[in-house]
């Protein structure tokens, strides 16, 4: 296994530990809405959004280099 795969596994385990420890509800305000959601959901959605943005950015950047 290369070091990148090992690093990703370690970071994934740390992220799962943080998710499991954050079950308390939090208040989220967006524009005119306010909802109560578990903090674990907000952490997961934030990480997922960051992953998607990074993936799209790297995909676009890679496409420009090939042209």
TASULTA-V851807 format. One record per backbone hydrogen bond with DSSP energy under -1.0 kcal/mol. CO is the residue of the C=O (numbers start at 0). NH is the residue of the N-H. If there is no record, write none. Layout:
BEGIN
{{CO/NH} {CO/NH}}
END
This chain:
BEGIN
{{1/5} {2/6} {3/7} {4/8} {5/9} {6/10} {7/11} {8/12} {9/13} {10/14} {11/15} {12/16} {13/17} {14/18} {15/19} {16/20} {18/21} {23/38} {25/36} {27/34} {29/32} {32/29} {34/27} {36/25} {37/41} {38/42} {39/43} {40/44} {41/45} {42/46} {43/47} {44/48} {45/49} {46/50} {47/51} {48/52} {49/53} {50/54} {51/55} {52/56} {53/57} {54/58} {55/59} {56/60} {57/61} {58/62} {59/63} {60/64} {61/65}}
END
